[in-house]
Amino acid sequence: MGDGPASRRRVLIVEDEADQILMVQARLEASGFEVISAMDGEAGLKRVFEDKPDLVLLDLTMPKMGGWEVCRRLREAPETRGLPVVVLTAAGSQDLEKECRKVGADAWLRKPYESMALVEMVRRFLP
């Protein structure tokens, strides 16, 4: 991997809680990733197509468009079909794994999660 901003892998976090964005951003930037963010599903979808991130961290419960719908739309579009999507959720659904697979999410982390678990998850997809 080269030096400078061009070599940094870009992660988009789509999350409606500013404190969550700041925590994730601090942790991932300290680990060498570039982090961009959006605070609702519609804005997140727009940023994916405009900013071309290497991975999306996606909250499920957000205004304007929820995470499930964002993930479905990413999987339907040929240019984002292979984009890694990691769901971040506090939802206690027993069927979270099944629901994630149904909409095409690659992985998930339940909130609250350890910041190192998040970094390890991102590195799994962006070594």
Buried (B, 14 or more C-beta within 10 A) or exposed (E): EEEEEEEBBBBBBBBBBEEBBBBBBEBBEEBEBBBBBBBBBBBBBEBBEEEEBBBBBBBBBBEBBBBBBBBBBBBEEEEBEEBBBBBBBEBEEEEBEEBBEEBBBBBBBBEEBEBEEBBEBBBEBBE
